[in-house]
Amino acid sequence: MDTRSDAGTPSPSAERMRVPRAGRVAERPRERLSSRGPASLTDAELVAVILDTGLPGATALDVAQAVIAHCGGLAGLARASPASLASIRGIGTGKAARLAAGIEIARRVTLADVARGDALTSPDAVRDYLRLVLVPETVEVFVGLFLDSQHRLISAEELARGTLAQTSVYPREVVKTALARNAAAVIFAHNHPSGVAEPSRADELLTQSLKSALSLVDVRTLDHLVVAGPRVTSFAERGLL
């Protein structure tokens, strides 16, 4: 479709979604997905496949890039509500619903893998899992990953849910849960909806309290991770354990 006015200048819609057109003939995400698999696509191309169509003067890939930029990356997209996505130019309720459904499918697959013990086999896998679980939350949520003596996952459980800025965790209840799961070790994690991944003094005191209580029943505290968007801060790496 020609997006130029009678005077030969770009229309307002083209100006709002202006991107370089070089190489667009080769940019066929759906075909590349079929021939090379989804792993071959960029973040924007994966979103473009879900969107399927674009706007006059803008391809689905253009709109996908604009959506990712608007949300601040895939982590922001995962946190966005269907209503907020629908308000973005070129999305609407139908495409917002498809995006939200795709994100929820990915989340449920990961949770199912964790429940079967098929995941969390490395520190990176733990971080990816915690981002998936905690980044969408708008209030502080405190979780525990209970592990056996070989540090294999027994269960991943939400231990407390609080407000935008704080949550209440009781060491006695955490110890009871660890004993009920016959855990030998635990990794704690919570999110900071503020987007600041730095542990607070209250976080440090809570961690020491939990570590001390668990040590009385021979359960090791391996780490406490603070998740804020794409950033994850490790207490163990900071020497705070």
C-alpha positions as CSV (number, residue, x, y, z in Angstrom):
1,M,0.0,0.0,0.0
2,D,1.4,3.5,-0.9
3,T,1.8,5.5,2.2
4,R,2.8,8.8,0.5
5,S,0.5,11.7,0.2
6,D,-0.3,13.5,-3.1
7,A,2.5,15.9,-2.4
8,G,5.0,13.0,-2.2
9,T,5.6,13.2,1.6
10,P,5.0,10.3,4.0
11,S,1.6,10.1,5.6
12,P,1.3,10.7,9.4
13,S,0.7,6.9,10.0
14,A,4.0,6.1,8.2
15,E,5.8,8.7,10.2
16,R,4.7,7.2,13.5
17,M,5.9,3.7,12.5
18,R,8.9,4.7,10.4
19,V,11.6,2.0,10.2
20,P,14.3,1.2,7.6
21,R,12.7,-0.8,4.7
22,A,16.0,-2.4,3.5
23,G,16.0,-6.1,3.7
24,R,12.3,-6.5,4.4
25,V,11.9,-9.0,1.5
26,A,14.0,-11.4,3.5
27,E,12.1,-10.7,6.8
28,R,9.5,-13.4,6.8
29,P,9.4,-14.7,10.4
30,R,6.6,-17.2,9.9
31,E,8.5,-18.9,7.0
32,R,11.8,-18.9,8.9
33,L,10.1,-20.4,11.9
34,S,8.7,-23.2,9.7
35,S,12.1,-23.9,8.1
36,R,14.5,-23.3,10.9
37,G,12.5,-23.5,14.1
38,P,11.3,-20.8,16.6
39,A,14.8,-20.6,18.2
40,S,16.1,-18.9,15.0
41,L,13.8,-15.9,15.4
42,T,14.5,-12.8,17.4
43,D,12.3,-11.6,20.2
44,A,10.5,-9.1,17.9
45,E,10.0,-11.8,15.2
46,L,8.4,-14.2,17.6
47,V,6.0,-11.4,18.7
48,A,5.3,-10.6,15.0
49,V,4.3,-14.2,14.4
50,I,1.7,-14.0,17.2
51,L,0.5,-10.6,15.9
52,D,0.3,-11.9,12.3
53,T,-0.7,-8.6,10.8
54,G,0.5,-5.0,11.0
55,L,-0.9,-1.6,10.1
56,P,-1.0,0.4,6.9
57,G,2.6,1.4,6.3
58,A,3.9,-0.9,9.0
59,T,4.5,-4.6,9.0
60,A,3.7,-7.0,11.9
61,L,7.5,-6.9,12.7
62,D,7.4,-3.1,12.9
63,V,4.5,-3.3,15.3
64,A,6.2,-6.0,17.3
65,Q,9.3,-3.9,17.7
66,A,7.2,-1.0,18.8
67,V,5.4,-3.1,21.4
68,I,8.7,-4.5,22.8
69,A,10.2,-1.0,23.0
70,H,7.0,0.3,24.6
71,C,7.1,-2.4,27.3
72,G,10.8,-2.2,27.9
73,G,11.6,-5.7,26.6
74,L,10.1,-9.1,26.9
75,A,10.2,-8.9,30.7
76,G,8.0,-5.9,30.5
77,L,5.8,-7.5,27.9
78,A,5.3,-10.5,30.3
79,R,4.2,-8.1,33.1
80,A,1.8,-6.1,30.9
81,S,-2.0,-6.7,31.3
82,P,-4.1,-7.5,28.3
83,A,-5.8,-4.1,28.7
84,S,-2.6,-2.2,28.7
85,L,-1.4,-4.1,25.6
86,A,-4.7,-3.4,23.8
87,S,-4.1,0.3,24.2
88,I,-0.9,0.2,22.2
89,R,-1.3,1.4,18.6
90,G,-1.7,-1.6,16.2
91,I,-2.6,-4.2,18.9
92,G,-6.2,-4.0,20.0
93,T,-8.1,-6.5,22.1
94,G,-7.7,-9.5,19.8
95,K,-3.9,-9.3,19.4
96,A,-3.5,-8.4,23.1
97,A,-5.4,-11.6,24.0
98,R,-3.1,-13.7,21.8
99,L,0.0,-12.2,23.3
100,A,-1.3,-12.8,26.9
101,A,-2.2,-16.3,26.0
102,G,1.3,-17.0,24.5
103,I,3.0,-15.7,27.7
104,E,0.7,-17.8,29.9
105,I,1.4,-20.9,27.9
106,A,5.2,-20.4,28.4
107,R,4.7,-19.8,32.1
108,R,2.6,-23.0,32.6
109,V,5.0,-25.2,30.6
110,T,7.9,-24.0,32.8
111,L,5.8,-24.6,36.0
112,A,4.9,-28.1,34.8
113,D,8.6,-28.9,34.1
114,V,9.4,-27.7,37.6
115,A,6.7,-29.8,39.2
116,R,8.1,-32.9,37.4
117,G,11.6,-32.1,38.5
118,D,12.7,-31.6,34.9
119,A,14.0,-28.1,35.4
120,L,16.3,-25.9,37.7
121,T,19.4,-28.0,36.9
122,S,21.7,-25.0,36.8
123,P,21.9,-21.5,38.4
124,D,20.8,-19.9,35.1
125,A,17.8,-22.2,35.0
126,V,16.9,-21.1,38.6
127,R,17.1,-17.5,37.6
128,D,15.1,-17.9,34.5
129,Y,12.4,-19.8,36.4
130,L,12.2,-17.1,39.1
131,R,12.0,-14.3,36.6
132,L,9.1,-16.1,34.9
133,V,7.3,-16.6,38.2
134,L,8.0,-13.3,39.9
135,V,8.4,-10.6,37.2
136,P,4.6,-10.5,36.4
137,E,3.8,-9.9,40.1
138,T,2.8,-6.4,41.1
139,V,3.2,-7.0,44.9
140,E,6.1,-8.6,46.8
141,V,5.9,-12.4,46.7
142,F,8.3,-14.6,48.7
143,V,9.0,-18.1,47.4
144,G,11.1,-21.1,48.5
145,L,12.8,-23.8,46.4
146,F,13.1,-26.9,48.6
147,L,15.9,-29.2,47.6
148,D,17.1,-32.7,48.5
149,S,20.6,-33.7,49.6
150,Q,21.7,-33.7,45.9
151,H,20.2,-30.2,45.4
152,R,17.5,-31.6,43.2
153,L,14.2,-29.8,43.4
154,I,11.5,-31.3,45.7
155,S,9.0,-28.4,45.4
156,A,8.8,-24.7,44.6
157,E,6.3,-22.9,46.9
158,E,5.0,-19.5,47.6
159,L,5.6,-18.8,51.2
160,A,4.2,-15.3,51.6
161,R,2.4,-12.5,49.6
162,G,2.5,-8.9,50.7
163,T,2.1,-5.4,49.4
164,L,3.9,-3.3,46.8
165,A,6.8,-2.7,49.2
166,Q,6.9,-5.5,51.7
167,T,5.8,-9.0,52.7
168,S,5.8,-10.9,56.0
169,V,7.7,-14.2,56.3
170,Y,7.7,-16.3,59.5
171,P,10.8,-18.5,60.1
172,R,8.7,-21.0,62.1
173,E,6.4,-21.6,59.2
174,V,9.3,-21.9,56.8
175,V,11.0,-24.5,59.0
176,K,7.7,-26.5,59.2
177,T,7.5,-26.5,55.4
178,A,11.1,-27.6,55.0
179,L,10.6,-30.5,57.5
180,A,7.3,-31.5,55.8
181,R,9.1,-31.7,52.4
182,N,12.1,-33.5,54.0
183,A,14.3,-30.8,52.4
184,A,18.1,-30.7,52.9
185,A,18.5,-27.3,51.5
186,V,16.5,-24.3,50.3
187,I,16.8,-21.3,48.0
188,F,14.7,-18.3,48.8
189,A,13.6,-15.6,46.4
190,H,11.4,-12.6,46.3
191,N,10.6,-9.8,43.9
192,H,10.9,-6.0,44.1
193,P,8.0,-4.5,42.1
194,S,9.8,-1.2,42.3
195,G,12.4,-2.5,39.8
196,V,15.3,-2.0,42.1
197,A,17.2,-5.3,42.6
198,E,19.3,-4.2,45.6
199,P,18.6,-6.1,48.8
200,S,17.3,-4.0,51.6
201,R,18.5,-4.2,55.2
202,A,15.2,-5.9,56.1
203,D,16.0,-8.5,53.4
204,E,19.4,-9.2,54.9
205,L,18.0,-9.5,58.5
206,L,15.2,-11.8,57.3
207,T,17.7,-14.0,55.4
208,Q,19.9,-14.4,58.5
209,S,16.9,-15.2,60.6
210,L,15.7,-17.9,58.2
211,K,19.2,-19.3,57.8
212,S,19.6,-19.5,61.6
213,A,16.2,-21.2,62.1
214,L,16.8,-23.7,59.4
215,S,20.3,-24.6,60.6
216,L,18.7,-25.9,63.8
217,V,17.0,-28.7,61.8
218,D,20.1,-29.3,59.5
219,V,18.6,-27.5,56.4
220,R,21.1,-25.4,54.5
221,T,20.2,-22.0,53.1
222,L,22.0,-21.9,49.7
223,D,20.9,-18.5,48.4
224,H,18.4,-15.7,48.5
225,L,17.6,-14.1,45.2
226,V,16.0,-10.7,44.6
227,V,14.2,-10.4,41.3
228,A,13.5,-7.0,39.8
229,G,12.5,-7.2,36.1
230,P,15.4,-8.8,34.2
231,R,17.8,-8.2,37.0
232,V,18.5,-10.8,39.7
233,T,20.7,-10.2,42.7
234,S,22.2,-13.2,44.6
235,F,22.9,-13.0,48.3
236,A,25.5,-15.8,48.0
237,E,27.4,-13.9,45.2
238,R,27.3,-10.7,47.3
239,G,28.7,-12.6,50.4
240,L,25.6,-11.9,52.4
241,L,25.0,-15.4,53.5
